[in-house]
Amino acid sequence: MVPLPQPPHAMAAGVAWCCADMQGKGEAMARALFAADPDALTPTGCEHLAAQAGCDLGRYHRDLPLAVGRVATDLLHARAAGIHGLPTLFVGGAQLLGADHDAAELVATIDRAAR
């Protein structure tokens, strides 16, 4: 889980998703997070979404430290891999950053990597 740096509550949303994912509710939580008003994704707002996604809130609170650690570790790994933006895709030795790559460019990159 690597939160984007721009949204003001991205870290809270990322941690909340990790807590939900530990309970097998990651997909439901992701849908709830993406459907929510970004300004509502405060820690309290995320907790409400977790409850709506079917999370056990007692476990959610117990898992918060683990989730914070998971996000921190994922961020460190991303930076160590040279990831400075999302989405980032590695194909062979090539790095494709951003969502503006078309299918032809991706196919060409895969072909070069396969040689």
N, C-alpha and C positions, 0 to 999 in steps of 0.2 A: 504494500500500500504506500504509494508516494503521492501525497497531496500536492496539488498545484499551489504555487506561492501566491497567486493573485487573489482568489476569493478570501474574504476576511475570516471565514469560519472553516476553511478547508481542513485545518488540522483537527478541529473538533469532529468534523464529519468523518475524516479518515479513521480516527480513533474509535468513533461510534460504530463505523462499519466493521472494524476488526472485532470489537466486542460481539456484535451480532453474528459475524462469521464464525466465531468460536462456538456459537450455539447452533450452527447450521442454518442461520437466518440471513446469510450474507446477501443472497439475491433479493430477498424481500426488502432488506434494508437499503440496498443500492437503489431499487425502484423508488422507495420512499424518499431517499436523499435527493435523487435527481428530480423528483416531482415537487419537492418543497421549495418555498421561497428561500433563496440563498441567505437572506438576512435572518431567517428563522433558524439557521443551523448553528445556534449557540450550543454549548454543552447541554443546557436544559432542553432546548428544542430537539436536539438529537436524541436525548433520553426519551422524550415523548414519542418520537418516531420509532425508536427501538421497541417501546411497549406496543405500539400499533403493529409492528412487524412480528409480534409474538414472542419477543425476548422476555426471559425471566429477569426482572430488574435487579433482584438481589445478586444474581450471578453477574449481570452486566456491571454492577458497581465493583464486585470483587475482581473482575477481569480487566478493569480500567488500567491498572499498572502494567499488566502484560501487553495490552493493546498499545499503550504509549511506547513501550519498549520495542514492539514489533514495527511500529511506524518509524521510530528513530533508527532502528537497524536497517530497514528497507531504504531509508533516505541515505544512510551512509554507503550502502552497497551501490545505490544508483549513482551517487557522486563518484565513487571509486571506479565505476564502469564508464565514466565520462558522460553520464546522462545529465543534461542541464535543462531539459524541457520534455514535455510529454505531448503527444506520444513519441516514443523513440523505438525504432526497430533496428536490430542488428541482423545483417545478412552477410555471412562470411566476415570479412573485415570491414564492410561498409556500414555506416551508421546513417539511417534515414530519420531525420528529426522533423517533427510536425506532421500535420494531417493533410498537407497539400501535395502529396505524391500520388500520381495516377497509376493505374494498373500496368501500363506499358513500362513505366520507370521501375516499378517493383519487379516485373518479369525480367527486365534487362539486368537488374541488380542480382537477381537470383541466378540468371544465366552466367554472369561474370563470376559469381562465387562458386558455381559448379565446375568451372574449368580448372 
